[in-house]
Amino acid sequence: MPTGTVEDRAGIATAPGVTALGCQVSRCLHLDEGAGYAEFPANSPTRPPVTGRVHHDMSFYEDLAAALDAEGIESRVNDDTLFVPISSGVEIQFDVTNELLPAANIYIAAAPDTGDGEVIPDADEEEFEAVLVSAVFSVDAAVDAVLDHMATDAIVDLVDELVTDPDGRFGDLQFTAVEGEPITVRSPAADNSELDIVIDIVDGEPTATVTLTTFDPDLESLLDDQLNGVDSPVDDEVIEELIACFLAEGLILPEQTMGLGTYTDFSRLLTVMPFIAEHVAEWEGDLTNTADGYDALFGDLGENWSVEEDGDDLEDFDLDGDEDDGQNR
């Protein structure tokens, strides 16, 4: 069941616990400027009542309904408004403003909730809170907008489900959102692994790709040793450079990755997630054995390694961000 306010869906804002996710989704899903519709801010005025409107010629709605039907999308017309349900308690509403052009405003409407995030069942359409989000100027642009918002809703729901795990199905996995694009949620897994779910739009369809990555067990302690006493924040670039140096010195084995599927059916992904959660430790062991095979081929180059004897490359890092006469300290 969807959560969040109508502004969350209309402005494509955040699922609970996901910082700045909405901006990421919005950037992924907005159509190009030439696609035939204009975006409005999420804080646009709410929709006026439908009563008292001039009756429109139905040709635009008929054409749009036929085009949506061809995509397998349900729609209906009532009181000069075309309604497209996109999930439980959330719908798109079209209001024709110029039949000849044509032009139509798009509203995202959400059913009222009980105050604790639960949607009131069987709420009347008049009770839906509607927010103006865009305008379209062709049937094709209207269909694209519907597909756009449906994809957005599906992504928000998936991230919400992964981050909150409302039914406790994911075992010890605890997902959080990762900043950047494409949208990624990540969880620590087993002892030395991470489970990433990357959500993107592929050929116009929201798609989630799941990957398990296992790291050398010594990596964390090596990083702690090198960063001990560094007071200033250390960015990801420095961490990556340190890891590259560890690899070059033979201190750690390369990370191992395992693909766990690509999903356009998010319900299927949520169905297999408990199985994935149950087996990540076993897979980590298998991946570690694979890395040990690498070690057998190339030798344990870091067995007797120390910073004093062999770690000259590590001393080149400017962990504090200071420089002296052009030389790193």
Phi, psi and omega in degrees: 000130184297149174236170179096162182281170177297329177296329176301316183281317184290315179273001183053059183270222194255147163282157183305130176082006184245108184283129174059019180297321186302318179299321180296313180299316182300316181294326180292326195252345181299141177283161177294161183300330182273008186283347173110008173213155185252140180273143172249153176299157181293339181265024177299159181301147178290160187293135176289161179302151182278348184289148174081011179279155176286136180293134182260152167301137188275003188297318180297314180296321179296315179295319180293317179298320179294319180294320178293320179299323178296335177269001182077026184250128181283144174209164177206157180244134178207130179053049176062022178230136175261128183251136176231104177290132180246342173193176180296116177086001178228134180215159173260139178236131177253134176232110181292128177251342175206111185287327185283325186300308348274169176214143179211140173275147177245131177240143169258126184237138179236143177293149177296152178247173185277357183103344179244023177091353180269132179286137177291121182291146175057034177290144177291149181300330180296339181272349180294139175269119185247139180234130177290127183238334183193174173227146179236157185229019174196161177295318180300317179295325178295317178296316178301320180296319178297312179299321178301309182290326177295320177295317178302313182298319180296320180292315179300316180297319181295312181298319177303314182295318182291318184287320184269335183042063189298334182259004178063039185268350191259018175058231182276357180289133178227102186275142170227159180279144178252130181296149178112181180234148354293170181299131181224135168244143188223145176223139167301146182220138181051223184263322188222039185225166173227143175249119180251137171239111182260125184246124183216171175260116181241118182052041177079005184238130177297131187224137178243130179243129186250131181222135173257128179240128181248135183250159177300135181301336182276352187299312185298316181293324177296316178297317179300319180297316184287331184262000180298128180089356177276115185275326183283154178300145179249122184277171184298328182297319179294318178301315180297321179293321177297316180298318178299322179292318177302318179296315181297326180276355180077019182282330181228160176268154180301147175297150180245138181239152180220121177284137181239024171109155174241131191231128167258341174264099184292333176297321178296318178301313180295332178290321183273348183302319177300323177295316178300314181301324183286334189250001184297323180295319178297316180294322178301318178299318179295319180293324177296321176297323176298317178295324177297328175296323175298317180297322180295326181286318190252355177085157178272086186293341186256018187300316183249027185284145171212155180299321184295321187269318190233004188260033182302321182299324181294330182289347179285345184285134176263078186293333181270355179077015181251151177228150180231112180054040176081357181252140175291139176283000000 
